[in-house]
Amino acid sequence: AVLGNRNAILRGSPGGAIGTDLPIDECVAEAGPRRAEIEETLDTGLFAPRGPNRVGFAHRVYAEFLAARWLLRAEMSPERALGLLTHQDSVQGKIVPQLGETAAWLAAMNPAVLDILAQRDPEALIASDALIPDEGARSNLVGRILALAAEGSLRIRWPMVAGLDKLGHEGLAGQLRPYLPSEVRVEARRLAALPALK
C-alpha cells in the first residue's frame, strides 16, 4: 500500500476499482498466499472498511511498518531499499516526505540503513515516530544534526524539534556543550539549548 500508492484492496469486481485500489486478485501470487488466506487477513483488526467492497489498513503506521519489514525481508542492499524511498530528483538522497515513516522504521530494523540515513537525511529520522534503539546510533545522529546546523545546512522545523526527545543518551550533555558558545551559528546553539529548556 505504501510503496505502490495503493489506498485500498478491492474485494469485489475490478470494474468498480478507482486508481489507487488494488484488486484482491492481484494480491494472489503463484507461490504466495491463497485468496482465502488473504480474505481471512483482511477480516482482522489491521484493516478497516474504505467503502463498498474495499478495505485498507486501519492505521497508516501498520502499512508503514509492514512496508519496512517487507523491504528488510526482501534482502535488498541498504542502498537499493533506500532508493525505493528516495526522491528521484534529490542529489542528497532525501526521502520522499510521505515515505519518511517507512524509512525510519527500516532504519530502526537495519543498522546499515540507519547509518546511511543519518548522513543523508537525518531530519527524516527525527521527524518520525519510530524509535532509534541503539544509544550509539542516537549519539551519531545528534552529532550529525549539530554539525549540519553549525554549517548552516539544516533548517529547524517543528517536527524535528518535537522528535529530539527520543535522541537522549548517556553522553548528550557533553555532546551539546561545544555548541553553546556565542561564536557558534545560532541554529546549532538553539538545538544544543533545547534539552535544557524542557
Protein Blocks (a to p, Z undefined) as FASTA:
>chain_A
ZZnopabdcfbdfklpcfkbccfklmpcfklccfklmmmmmmmmkbccebehiacdfbfk
lmmmmmmmmmmmnopafklmmmmmpcfklmnopacfklmmmmmmmmmmmmklmmmmmmmm
mmlmmmpmbdcfblklmmmmmmmmmmmmmnopaccdfklmmmmmmmgcfklmmmmmmmmp
mkbcfklmmmmmmmmmZZ
